[in-house]
Amino acid sequence: MKSETVIAVIIPFYQREKGILARALRSVFAQDLPGDIRLKVVIVDDSSPVSPSGDIESITPDPRQRIELISQINGGPGAARNRALAALDPGEVSFVAFLDSDDEWKSDHLSKAIATLSASPDYDFYFCDHRRFNTDKSWFEESEIFQKWTKGEISPVPAPVPGFDHIYQMPSRLAFSAFLTEYLSQTSTVVYRFSKFPEARFDIDLRSAGEDHMLWITLARKAGVAVFSTERNVICGQGVNIYFSAFDWNLPQTVDRYGYLVVFLTKLIRNFEIEQPDRQMIEARLAKFSKVYAYLLARGLAKGKVPNRTLLSKLFKLDPARILGLPVLLALMLKDKHNGNWDW
């Protein structure tokens, strides 16, 4: 039996400003943890324009904790996290926690996560509420499914965990359905039992949309029980963010985001047994995002912009008929626009 519990903290790094990583690391080493818990912080430099070295050197962790720096050719946050996961020994590391380099944890984030996961061998996957730097409302307060649970508009609902405040549990089936419905857990809120799922990885085919969501869905499906805290134990900062930089329809990354959403939803249908009405919901989203992608692709071509051939190749391999049917999807999108069905 191990005399100590090792938590691996995985931080992908790609930033354009100095000091951001140091702030994240200070929040890691400010965690209020029992003496039998040791942290192994793995930072993956994803060919960042700003080196992480200066920020790392500005931090002096407790001697029990250690920092490991890995460098790689740019592959995106999912590939960076996968590199860190591959470097871990499941015989040493019990739990994995993720932290984006521009985010911060409250001082009791890890202690509450580990206490919750340790309460039952069936508790495999933990996440908590969070808020972004530019809003007072939390993620759960903005979540449609959380609001419906709170109001009793849908059932079943997550159940309180006995002996814990603000902690709720969802059996695998409920957690899987909930994560299909919404993106519930921002990456920096997640802690999971690595010793049980050492092979779990991010899907790097989904670099611009869905790579973390796909892993949470996978873990929710495989976990005995998923648990979450309604406390806002994570603050998401303002750094380089692929997802939030892709909402302007005039930008090529927005075209790619919708294309990757089509890839994501197609993979969900192919890779999981999904019951109704969840399957119907996903198929409706797939039809909607396919039309948006066809429209934005045609819009870009009309302006002389070259489409992302790598993305088109991925889509073609997954679903040739959908790519060949892009002109039909464009016509449907234009019809929706003409009829006023423009709720994108």
C-alpha positions in Angstrom: 0.0 0.0 0.0 1.3 3.4 -1.0 2.3 5.7 2.0 1.2 8.8 0.0 -1.2 9.8 -2.6 0.2 11.4 -5.8 -1.9 13.8 -7.8 -0.6 14.7 -11.2 -1.5 18.3 -12.2 -1.3 18.7 -16.0 -0.8 22.1 -17.5 -0.6 22.7 -21.3 1.3 25.9 -22.0 0.9 28.2 -25.0 0.8 31.9 -24.1 1.9 35.3 -25.5 2.4 37.1 -22.1 4.8 36.5 -19.3 3.4 36.0 -15.7 0.3 34.1 -16.6 1.7 30.6 -15.8 3.3 31.9 -12.6 -0.2 32.9 -11.4 -1.6 29.5 -12.2 1.3 27.8 -10.4 0.9 29.9 -7.3 -2.7 28.7 -7.1 -1.4 25.1 -7.4 1.2 25.3 -4.6 -1.2 27.3 -2.4 -3.5 24.2 -2.1 -4.4 23.3 1.4 -3.5 19.6 1.3 -2.9 16.8 3.9 0.7 15.8 4.5 0.2 12.4 2.8 -0.6 14.1 -0.6 2.2 14.9 -3.0 1.8 16.9 -6.3 3.6 16.2 -9.5 3.0 19.2 -11.8 3.6 18.4 -15.5 3.9 21.4 -17.8 3.9 20.8 -21.5 5.4 23.7 -23.5 3.4 23.4 -26.8 5.9 25.6 -28.7 4.7 28.6 -26.8 5.7 32.1 -28.1 6.7 32.9 -24.5 8.9 30.4 -22.7 7.5 29.0 -19.5 11.0 28.8 -17.9 10.9 32.3 -16.3 7.5 31.8 -14.7 8.6 28.3 -13.4 11.8 29.7 -12.0 9.8 32.4 -10.1 8.0 29.7 -8.1 9.5 27.9 -5.1 7.3 24.9 -4.3 7.3 22.8 -1.2 10.1 20.2 -1.3 7.4 17.5 -1.4 6.1 18.8 -4.7 7.9 18.8 -8.0 7.6 20.4 -11.5 8.4 18.5 -14.7 8.7 20.5 -17.9 8.2 18.8 -21.3 8.6 20.5 -24.7 6.9 19.5 -27.9 6.2 20.7 -31.4 2.9 22.6 -31.4 0.0 20.2 -31.4 -2.7 22.0 -29.5 -3.9 21.6 -25.9 -5.3 18.1 -26.3 -2.0 16.8 -27.7 -0.1 18.6 -24.9 -2.3 17.0 -22.3 -1.9 13.6 -23.9 1.9 14.0 -23.9 1.7 14.6 -20.1 -0.7 11.7 -19.5 1.7 9.3 -21.4 4.5 10.4 -19.1 2.7 9.3 -16.0 3.1 6.0 -14.2 -0.4 4.6 -13.1 1.5 2.7 -10.4 2.6 6.0 -8.9 -0.2 8.5 -9.7 -3.6 8.0 -8.3 -5.4 11.0 -9.5 -5.1 13.5 -12.4 -6.2 17.1 -12.2 -6.1 19.5 -15.1 -5.3 23.2 -15.0 -5.1 25.6 -18.0 -2.2 27.9 -17.8 -4.4 31.0 -17.6 -6.7 29.7 -14.9 -6.5 29.5 -11.1 -7.7 27.2 -8.3 -9.1 28.3 -5.0 -7.0 26.9 -2.1 -9.4 24.1 -1.3 -10.1 22.8 -4.8 -7.9 19.7 -4.7 -8.6 18.8 -1.1 -12.4 18.8 -1.7 -12.0 16.9 -5.0 -9.8 14.2 -3.4 -11.9 13.9 -0.3 -15.0 13.4 -2.5 -13.4 10.9 -4.8 -11.9 9.0 -1.8 -15.3 8.7 -0.2 -16.2 5.7 -2.4 -14.3 3.4 -4.8 -17.1 4.0 -7.3 -16.5 7.8 -7.4 -14.2 8.1 -10.5 -14.8 11.5 -12.1 -15.1 14.9 -10.3 -15.7 18.4 -11.5 -17.0 21.6 -9.9 -18.5 25.0 -10.8 -16.4 27.8 -12.1 -16.7 31.4 -13.3 -14.9 33.3 -16.0 -12.9 36.5 -15.5 -15.5 38.6 -17.4 -18.7 37.5 -15.7 -20.3 37.3 -12.2 -22.5 34.4 -13.1 -21.1 30.9 -12.7 -21.1 28.2 -15.4 -23.8 26.2 -13.6 -25.9 29.3 -13.2 -25.8 29.6 -17.0 -26.4 25.9 -17.7 -29.8 24.9 -19.0 -29.7 21.4 -17.6 -28.6 22.6 -14.1 -31.5 25.1 -14.1 -33.9 22.3 -15.1 -32.6 20.1 -12.3 -32.9 22.9 -9.8 -36.5 23.6 -10.8 -37.5 19.9 -11.0 -38.4 20.2 -14.6 -36.5 17.0 -15.6 -35.7 13.7 -13.8 -33.8 11.9 -12.6 -31.7 14.5 -10.9 -28.3 14.2 -9.2 -28.4 13.2 -5.6 -26.6 14.8 -2.6 -23.6 12.9 -1.4 -24.2 12.0 2.3 -21.8 13.8 4.7 -20.7 16.4 2.2 -21.9 19.9 1.6 -22.5 21.1 -2.0 -21.5 17.7 -3.5 -23.8 15.7 -5.7 -23.5 12.3 -7.5 -24.7 10.9 -10.8 -24.6 7.3 -11.7 -22.9 6.6 -15.1 -26.0 6.5 -17.1 -27.3 9.9 -15.9 -23.8 11.5 -16.2 -23.4 10.2 -19.7 -26.8 11.7 -20.8 -26.1 15.0 -19.0 -22.7 15.4 -20.8 -24.3 14.5 -24.1 -26.7 17.4 -23.5 -24.2 20.0 -22.4 -20.5 20.7 -21.8 -20.7 20.7 -18.0 -17.1 20.7 -16.8 -14.5 23.2 -17.9 -11.2 21.4 -18.1 -9.6 23.1 -15.1 -12.4 21.8 -12.9 -11.8 18.1 -13.6 -10.1 15.6 -11.3 -10.3 11.9 -12.1 -9.1 8.5 -10.9 -6.1 8.0 -13.2 -5.2 4.6 -11.7 -8.5 3.3 -13.1 -8.4 5.0 -16.5 -4.7 5.2 -17.4 -5.4 4.9 -21.1 -7.9 7.7 -21.4 -6.8 10.4 -23.8 -8.0 13.5 -25.6 -9.2 13.2 -29.2 -6.7 15.3 -31.1 -8.9 15.1 -34.3 -11.1 17.6 -32.5 -8.5 20.3 -31.9 -10.8 23.3 -32.4 -13.9 22.0 -30.8 -14.8 19.0 -28.6 -11.6 17.3 -27.7 -12.0 17.8 -24.0 -15.8 17.3 -24.1 -15.3 13.9 -25.8 -13.0 12.8 -23.0 -15.6 13.9 -20.3 -18.3 12.0 -22.1 -16.0 8.9 -22.3 -15.2 9.1 -18.6 -18.8 9.7 -17.6 -19.8 6.6 -19.6 -17.0 4.4 -18.0 -17.1 5.8 -14.5 -19.0 4.1 -11.8 -20.3 7.4 -10.4 -19.5 11.0 -11.4 -19.5 13.6 -8.6 -19.5 17.3 -8.7 -19.4 20.4 -6.4 -21.7 23.4 -6.9 -19.0 25.6 -5.4 -17.0 27.9 -7.7 -13.6 26.5 -6.9 -12.0 27.6 -10.3 -11.5 31.0 -11.9 -10.9 31.0 -15.6 -8.6 33.7 -16.8 -7.9 35.6 -20.0 -5.2 34.0 -22.0 -4.9 32.3 -25.4 -8.2 30.4 -25.9 -8.9 28.5 -29.2 -12.6 28.1 -28.4 -13.6 31.6 -27.4 -11.6 33.1 -30.3 -13.8 31.4 -32.9 -17.2 33.1 -32.8 -16.7 35.8 -35.4 -18.2 34.5 -38.7 -15.7 36.5 -40.6 -12.8 34.5 -39.2 -11.5 31.2 -40.7 -11.2 29.6 -37.3 -15.0 30.0 -36.9 -15.5 28.0 -40.1 -13.2 25.4 -38.6 -15.0 25.3 -35.3 -18.3 24.4 -37.0 -16.5 21.8 -39.1 -15.0 20.2 -36.0 -18.4 20.3 -34.3 -19.6 18.2 -37.2 -16.7 15.8 -36.6 -17.4 15.7 -32.9 -21.1 14.9 -33.3 -20.4 12.3 -36.0 -17.9 10.5 -33.8 -20.4 10.5 -30.9 -23.0 8.7 -33.0 -20.4 6.3 -34.4 -18.6 5.5 -31.1 -21.3 5.3 -28.5 -24.6 3.5 -28.0 -26.9 6.4 -27.5 -30.6 5.9 -26.5 -33.5 8.2 -27.5 -34.2 11.0 -26.9 -30.4 11.8 -26.7 -29.7 10.4 -30.1 -32.5 12.5 -31.7 -31.0 15.6 -30.0 -27.5 14.9 -31.3 -28.8 14.1 -34.8 -30.7 17.4 -34.8 -27.5 19.3 -33.8 -25.5 17.5 -36.4 -27.9 18.5 -39.1 -27.9 22.1 -37.9 -24.1 22.5 -37.6 -23.6 20.8 -41.0 -25.8 23.4 -42.6 -23.9 26.2 -40.8 -20.6 24.7 -41.9 -21.7 24.5 -45.5 -22.8 28.1 -45.4 -19.6 29.4 -43.9 -17.5 27.3 -46.2 -19.3 28.7 -49.3 -19.1 32.2 -47.8 -15.4 31.9 -47.4 -14.9 30.5 -50.9 -16.9 33.4 -52.4 -14.4 35.8 -50.7 -11.4 33.8 -52.1 -10.5 32.1 -48.8 -9.0 28.6 -49.0 -10.8 26.1 -46.9 -9.0 23.9 -44.2 -8.1 20.9 -46.3 -7.1 18.8 -43.3 -10.5 19.3 -41.8 -12.3 18.5 -45.0 -10.2 15.3 -45.3 -11.2 14.3 -41.7 -14.8 14.9 -42.5 -14.6 13.0 -45.8 -13.1 10.0 -44.1 -15.8 10.0 -41.4 -18.8 10.7 -43.7 -18.2 11.0 -47.4 -21.9 11.5 -48.1 -22.0 14.6 -45.9 -19.1 16.2 -47.8 -20.6 15.3 -51.1 -23.9 16.7 -49.9 -22.5 20.1 -48.9 -24.3 21.9 -51.8 -27.6 20.5 -50.6 -26.9 21.6 -47.0 -26.0 25.1 -48.3 -29.4 25.2 -50.1 -31.2 24.2 -46.9 -29.3 26.8 -44.9 -30.2 29.5 -47.4 -33.8 28.4 -47.2 -33.8 28.6 -43.4 -32.4 32.1 -43.7 -35.0 33.2 -46.3 -37.8 31.8 -44.1 -36.6 33.5 -41.0 -35.4 30.4 -39.2 -32.1 32.1 -38.3 -31.4 31.1 -34.7 -27.7 30.2 -35.1 
